[in-house]
C-alpha cells in the first residue's frame, strides 16, 4: 500500500477486526504508547469495535503531557523577561504551569511565538541579534535529532543570542519503569513508530526479553493499529514474546543512524522528571558540557520549586495505563480543554483530549 487512504480503508479494516475476534480467547490488556496512536484509536472508534476481551490502555507517549511543571514554570519565567523571545510548539502554550500558562504571558505582552521546527527559532535569532531567543525543546527521540541539529548549527554559526530550554525524554526507560511496577496491567505494547524510525528496534528487543512481553512497532492509521493489535493478540494467544515490526514502511531495524549520531554529539543521557510520575533514572537527555552556552537554564539562571499536580487530577494514573480519562471525577466538568487541570486535556496527543474530543465521556 502506498497511499494514506488505503490505511483508512474500511474494507481492509473489517477482516482485521474479524481476525482479532476469531483469535482471542481471553482478556488481554494492550497499551499503545504514542498519543498520536491514541487519537487515531478514538477518532475511528477502534476501541469500540474490538472484541470485549481486548482492552486498550494509554501510555506516557505524549511529550507535552510528561513535560514537568517545573520546566513549564521556567519557560514562563524566561518568557516574561524583557528582551526575550520564547519559541515553542503550539501545544505548549495552553499547558498549565503552577499559576499560569504561556498564552497568558503572551497576552500580557511577552514575546511568545509558535514554531513547527527549532530551525525557525534559529531564523528568528539571526533576524533579531539584540534579542535573546529561547526554544522550548521538548519531546521524545522523535524531536531530539532536530533539536540537537539546531544547537549544533547555532554553535557552528557562533550565535550568541540563541539557547534551548531542554526537556527531552526517552521512551524505553519509562516502559521499564511501568513494567517493574507491581501495579502494572499491560500484557503487550504497541511501540511508537516515529520513535523507532529514529532509534530502531534494539531497545524494545531488550524490554521484550527482560519482561517476556510482546511488542509490535505500529504506525498511526487505523489499518496500522488494527494490524498491530492482531499481531499482539496472536503472540499472546501463542505464548510468544517477541518484537515485530508492523510499521516496516518507515522503521528499519537499526533506525536512522545519522539522526542517532547528531543526538549523541549534542546530548547525553540524564535522569529526568516526568510530569505526574516523578524522576525516572536515565530517561532523558541534556546538553553536553561543550554546548552549555546554549543551555537556557544556565543562560538565565532560572530556578523553580518542586510543584505537584492539582490533587484532583489523575493524569499520572492515565499516563501509566492504570486509569482512563473518564475515571477522573473532574473529566469534562471541572477539567475541559478551555479550563484544564492537567496537560493531557490540552495536548493534541493527550489521552484526555482524545476522549473529550471524540465523546468517550462515559
FIKEZA-235320 format. One record per residue (C-alpha): residue number from 1; x negated, y negated, z. Coordinates in steps of 0.02 Angstrom, whole numbers, plus 50000, padded with zeros to 5 digits. Each point is the difference from the previous one (the first is absolute). Example, Ala and Ser with C-alpha at 12.3 -4.5 7.8 and 13.67 -1.06 7.14 Angstrom:
[pt 1,[49385,50225,50390]]
[pt 2,[49931,49828,49967]]
//
This chain:
[pt 1,[50000,50000,50000]]
[pt 2,[49931,49830,49951]]
[pt 3,[50133,49872,50037]]
[pt 4,[50073,49939,50165]]
[pt 5,[50179,50038,49949]]
[pt 6,[49960,50185,49991]]
[pt 7,[49955,49999,50184]]
[pt 8,[50174,49931,50037]]
[pt 9,[50094,50120,49887]]
[pt 10,[50144,50085,50093]]
[pt 11,[49992,50149,49882]]
[pt 12,[49825,50035,50066]]
[pt 13,[50044,49963,50180]]
[pt 14,[50149,50118,50014]]
[pt 15,[49902,50162,49966]]
[pt 16,[49872,49948,50132]]
[pt 17,[50138,49972,50128]]
[pt 18,[50073,50171,49956]]
[pt 19,[49830,50082,50014]]
[pt 20,[49974,49925,50174]]
[pt 21,[50172,50059,50056]]
[pt 22,[49968,50175,49932]]
[pt 23,[49830,50014,50083]]
[pt 24,[50030,49929,50175]]
[pt 25,[50049,50122,50138]]
[pt 26,[49969,49900,50159]]
[pt 27,[49984,49825,50066]]
[pt 28,[49843,49906,49946]]
[pt 29,[49944,49824,50048]]
[pt 30,[49903,49910,49863]]
[pt 31,[49917,49829,50011]]
[pt 32,[49970,49884,49855]]
[pt 33,[49858,49888,50053]]
[pt 34,[50018,49852,49882]]
[pt 35,[50131,49867,50026]]
[pt 36,[50021,49986,49812]]
[pt 37,[50050,50183,49997]]
[pt 38,[50123,49966,50142]]
[pt 39,[50086,49865,49898]]
[pt 40,[50014,50115,49849]]
[pt 41,[50077,50137,50107]]
[pt 42,[50129,49878,50069]]
[pt 43,[50034,49907,49837]]
[pt 44,[50040,50157,49902]]
[pt 45,[50088,50091,50142]]
[pt 46,[49878,50145,49999]]
[pt 47,[50019,50022,50188]]
[pt 48,[50188,50025,49973]]
[pt 49,[49991,50131,49862]]
[pt 50,[49870,50115,50079]]
[pt 51,[50058,50156,50095]]
[pt 52,[50036,49967,50183]]
[pt 53,[49852,50111,50047]]
[pt 54,[49877,49875,49926]]
[pt 55,[49979,49850,50114]]
[pt 56,[49899,49849,49946]]
[pt 57,[49913,49888,50125]]
[pt 58,[49896,49848,49962]]
[pt 59,[49817,49970,50034]]
[pt 60,[49883,49855,50041]]
[pt 61,[49963,49960,49818]]
[pt 62,[50065,49821,49997]]
[pt 63,[49848,49885,50009]]
[pt 64,[50100,49849,50054]]
[pt 65,[50087,50100,50137]]
[pt 66,[49839,50062,50082]]
[pt 67,[49907,49833,49998]]
[pt 68,[49987,49961,50187]]
[pt 69,[50080,49850,50083]]
[pt 70,[49828,49935,50048]]
[pt 71,[49950,49985,49816]]
[pt 72,[50163,49910,49959]]
[pt 73,[49968,49880,50144]]
[pt 74,[49823,49967,49937]]
[pt 75,[50068,49966,49826]]
[pt 76,[50127,49879,50074]]
[pt 77,[49864,49910,50097]]
[pt 78,[49886,49985,49848]]
[pt 79,[50142,49945,49884]]
[pt 80,[50047,49862,50124]]
[pt 81,[49826,49923,49995]]
[pt 82,[49967,49843,49899]]
[pt 83,[49911,50016,49834]]
[pt 84,[50036,50187,49989]]
[pt 85,[50094,50095,49863]]
[pt 86,[50058,50173,50050]]
[pt 87,[50039,50118,49855]]
[pt 88,[50103,50156,50029]]
[pt 89,[50105,50133,49918]]
[pt 90,[50182,49943,50003]]
[pt 91,[50060,50136,50120]]
[pt 92,[49892,49930,50139]]
[pt 93,[50088,49831,50010]]
[pt 94,[50155,50071,50086]]
[pt 95,[49910,50116,50120]]
[pt 96,[50028,49939,50178]]
[pt 97,[49851,49961,50109]]
[pt 98,[50016,49971,50187]]
[pt 99,[50094,49836,49980]]
[pt 100,[50013,49955,49815]]
[pt 101,[49962,50054,49822]]
[pt 102,[49907,49930,49849]]
[pt 103,[50160,49932,49923]]
[pt 104,[50022,49886,50150]]
[pt 105,[49818,49944,49989]]
[pt 106,[50027,49959,49817]]
[pt 107,[50162,49908,50040]]
[pt 108,[49907,49897,50129]]
[pt 109,[49872,49942,49872]]
[pt 110,[49872,50140,50000]]
[pt 111,[49922,50043,49831]]
[pt 112,[50057,50180,49985]]
[pt 113,[50001,50076,49825]]
[pt 114,[50059,50166,49929]]
[pt 115,[49885,50099,49886]]
[pt 116,[50004,50170,49915]]
[pt 117,[49812,50025,50006]]
[pt 118,[49854,49942,50107]]
[pt 119,[49922,49936,49840]]
[pt 120,[50133,49863,50000]]
[pt 121,[49932,49944,50168]]
[pt 122,[49827,49990,49923]]
[pt 123,[50070,49892,49860]]
[pt 124,[50080,49884,50128]]
[pt 125,[49836,49988,50096]]
[pt 126,[49904,49954,49842]]
[pt 127,[50128,49867,49955]]
[pt 128,[50003,49925,50177]]
[pt 129,[49820,49993,50062]]
[pt 130,[50043,49884,50145]]
[pt 131,[50129,50119,50074]]
[pt 132,[49973,50163,50093]]
[pt 133,[50094,50138,49910]]
[pt 134,[50042,50157,50100]]
[pt 135,[50073,50158,49925]]
[pt 136,[50101,50113,50116]]
[pt 137,[49925,50167,49948]]
[pt 138,[50116,50138,50058]]
[pt 139,[50043,50171,49933]]
[pt 140,[49944,50180,49981]]
[pt 141,[49867,50072,49887]]
[pt 142,[50105,49938,49854]]
[pt 143,[49961,49816,50027]]
[pt 144,[49826,50024,50074]]
[pt 145,[49904,50006,49834]]
[pt 146,[50074,49835,49939]]
[pt 147,[49973,49918,50169]]
[pt 148,[49821,50063,50004]]
[pt 149,[49971,49936,49823]]
[pt 150,[50063,49827,50049]]
[pt 151,[49876,49989,50144]]
[pt 152,[49859,50069,49893]]
[pt 153,[50039,49873,49863]]
[pt 154,[50008,49857,50125]]
[pt 155,[49829,50050,50066]]
[pt 156,[49932,50013,49823]]
[pt 157,[50063,49824,49959]]
[pt 158,[49944,49929,50166]]
[pt 159,[50175,49935,50041]]
[pt 160,[49991,49911,50168]]
[pt 161,[50186,49968,50019]]
[pt 162,[50071,50176,49981]]
[pt 163,[50028,50129,50136]]
[pt 164,[50113,50148,50035]]
[pt 165,[50100,50048,50154]]
[pt 166,[49981,50188,49988]]
[pt 167,[50125,50129,50061]]
[pt 168,[49962,50150,49889]]
[pt 169,[50061,50170,50060]]
[pt 170,[49971,50179,49944]]
[pt 171,[50136,50133,49981]]
[pt 172,[49916,50166,50048]]
[pt 173,[49952,49949,50180]]
[pt 174,[50180,49947,50031]]
[pt 175,[50065,50168,49938]]
[pt 176,[49874,50089,50110]]
[pt 177,[50065,49900,50148]]
[pt 178,[50179,50048,49958]]
[pt 179,[49957,50185,49984]]
[pt 180,[49905,50000,50165]]
[pt 181,[50150,49928,50092]]
[pt 182,[50102,50129,50097]]
[pt 183,[50157,49908,49942]]
[pt 184,[49970,50020,49814]]
[pt 185,[50136,50085,49897]]
[pt 186,[49925,49994,49826]]
[pt 187,[49971,50163,49908]]
[pt 188,[49947,49933,49831]]
[pt 189,[49938,49836,49926]]
[pt 190,[50028,49908,49836]]
[pt 191,[49833,49909,49987]]
[pt 192,[49995,49825,49923]]
[pt 193,[49954,50009,49817]]
[pt 194,[49922,49828,49989]]
[pt 195,[49885,50029,50149]]
[pt 196,[49945,50167,49926]]
[pt 197,[49971,49916,49831]]
[pt 198,[49863,49903,50088]]
[pt 199,[49936,50127,50126]]
[pt 200,[50035,50170,49922]]
[pt 201,[50057,50156,50091]]
[pt 202,[49861,50056,50117]]
[pt 203,[50060,49912,50158]]
[pt 204,[50170,50083,49980]]
[pt 205,[49919,50169,49970]]
[pt 206,[49915,49978,50169]]
[pt 207,[50165,49956,50085]]
[pt 208,[50092,50145,49919]]
[pt 209,[49865,50121,50056]]
[pt 210,[49982,49932,50177]]
[pt 211,[50187,49998,50038]]
[pt 212,[50063,50135,49880]]
[pt 213,[50122,49876,49923]]
[pt 214,[50048,49990,49815]]
[pt 215,[49966,49836,49910]]
[pt 216,[50062,49950,49828]]
[pt 217,[49936,49840,49921]]
[pt 218,[50155,49917,49928]]
[pt 219,[50046,49860,49882]]
[pt 220,[50131,49867,50025]]
[pt 221,[50145,50038,49884]]
[pt 222,[50149,50112,50039]]
[pt 223,[49941,50148,49897]]
[pt 224,[49825,49983,50076]]
[pt 225,[50069,50011,50176]]
[pt 226,[50122,50141,49964]]
[pt 227,[49859,50101,49922]]
[pt 228,[49888,49964,50151]]
[pt 229,[50138,50054,50119]]
[pt 230,[50027,50159,49899]]
[pt 231,[49814,50039,50008]]
[pt 232,[49996,49972,50188]]
[pt 233,[50152,50110,50030]]
[pt 234,[49920,50137,49895]]
[pt 235,[49842,49993,50104]]
[pt 236,[50094,50002,50165]]
[pt 237,[50114,50142,49950]]
[pt 238,[49848,50102,49942]]
[pt 239,[49898,49960,50155]]
[pt 240,[49866,49904,49902]]
[pt 241,[49911,49841,50053]]
[pt 242,[49908,49924,49853]]
[pt 243,[49973,49833,49914]]
[pt 244,[50090,49988,49833]]
[pt 245,[50001,49854,49880]]
[pt 246,[50169,49956,49926]]
[pt 247,[49937,49829,49945]]
[pt 248,[49867,50069,49884]]
[pt 249,[50033,49866,49869]]
[pt 250,[49916,49876,50117]]
[pt 251,[49901,50096,50132]]
[pt 252,[49836,50089,49967]]
[pt 253,[49928,50115,50131]]
[pt 254,[49847,49888,50025]]
[pt 255,[50100,49837,49996]]
[pt 256,[49933,49838,49926]]
[pt 257,[49813,50000,50033]]
[pt 258,[49965,49817,49951]]
[pt 259,[50140,49944,50117]]
[pt 260,[49927,50105,50141]]
[pt 261,[49828,49926,49968]]
[pt 262,[50054,49818,50014]]
[pt 263,[50095,50042,50159]]
[pt 264,[49846,50081,50076]]
[pt 265,[49891,49854,49947]]
[pt 266,[50107,49867,50085]]
[pt 267,[50092,50091,50141]]
[pt 268,[49956,50121,50139]]
[pt 269,[50115,50112,50102]]
[pt 270,[50060,49937,50168]]
[pt 271,[50132,50031,50132]]
[pt 272,[50160,49907,49956]]
[pt 273,[50160,49958,50093]]
[pt 274,[50163,50045,49913]]
[pt 275,[50155,49898,50039]]
[pt 276,[50108,50088,50127]]
[pt 277,[49887,50154,50004]]
[pt 278,[49838,49939,50077]]
[pt 279,[49817,50026,49961]]
[pt 280,[49959,50148,49888]]
[pt 281,[49815,50044,49997]]
[pt 282,[49911,49975,49834]]
[pt 283,[50162,49955,49914]]
[pt 284,[49949,49832,49927]]
[pt 285,[49873,49903,49901]]
[pt 286,[49905,49843,50047]]
[pt 287,[49877,49893,49904]]
[pt 288,[49819,50054,50010]]
[pt 289,[49882,49883,50093]]
[pt 290,[49922,49937,49838]]
[pt 291,[50172,49930,49952]]
[pt 292,[50038,49924,50170]]
[pt 293,[49997,49824,49926]]
[pt 294,[50164,50048,49915]]
[pt 295,[50083,50069,50158]]
[pt 296,[50139,49877,50045]]
[pt 297,[50002,50057,50182]]
[pt 298,[49819,49942,50016]]
[pt 299,[50018,49846,49891]]
[pt 300,[50145,49934,50104]]
[pt 301,[49964,50085,50166]]
[pt 302,[50183,50042,50025]]
[pt 303,[50052,50101,50150]]
[pt 304,[50167,50082,50034]]
[pt 305,[50071,50079,50156]]
[pt 306,[50059,50180,49998]]
[pt 307,[50186,49991,49968]]
[pt 308,[50139,50127,49996]]
[pt 309,[50146,50029,49883]]
[pt 310,[50171,49945,50063]]
[pt 311,[50057,50132,50123]]
[pt 312,[50156,50033,49897]]
[pt 313,[49903,50038,49840]]
[pt 314,[49966,50185,49966]]
[pt 315,[49892,49972,49845]]
[pt 316,[49855,50098,50076]]
[pt 317,[50111,50154,50013]]
[pt 318,[50064,49974,49823]]
[pt 319,[49822,49986,49933]]
[pt 320,[49955,50165,50085]]
[pt 321,[50151,50093,49931]]
[pt 322,[50075,50023,50174]]
[pt 323,[50152,49890,49968]]
[pt 324,[50093,49930,49851]]
[pt 325,[50052,49818,49981]]
[pt 326,[50185,50025,50042]]
[pt 327,[49946,50078,50166]]
[pt 328,[49951,49823,50055]]
[pt 329,[50142,49915,50096]]
[pt 330,[49950,49832,49923]]
[pt 331,[49997,50063,49819]]
[pt 332,[50112,49898,49886]]
[pt 333,[50065,49895,50144]]
[pt 334,[49866,49913,50102]]
[pt 335,[49867,50051,49874]]
[pt 336,[50031,49954,49818]]
[pt 337,[49888,49940,49857]]
[pt 338,[50049,49821,50042]]
[pt 339,[49962,50022,50187]]
[pt 340,[49880,50147,50017]]
[pt 341,[49938,50069,50164]]
[pt 342,[49863,50101,49913]]
[pt 343,[49902,50005,49838]]
[pt 344,[50087,50155,49926]]
[pt 345,[50157,49895,49977]]
[pt 346,[49916,49868,49891]]
[pt 347,[49869,50092,49898]]
[pt 348,[50045,50057,49824]]
[pt 349,[49928,50168,50054]]
[pt 350,[50077,50005,50175]]
[pt 351,[50112,50146,50046]]
[pt 352,[50123,49888,50093]]
[pt 353,[50014,49885,49850]]
[pt 354,[50033,50152,49888]]
[pt 355,[50139,50065,50112]]
[pt 356,[50076,49827,50013]]
[pt 357,[49989,49960,49814]]
[pt 358,[50070,50167,49943]]
[pt 359,[50132,50007,50137]]
[pt 360,[49941,50147,50102]]
[pt 361,[50073,49915,50153]]
[pt 362,[50078,50155,50077]]
//
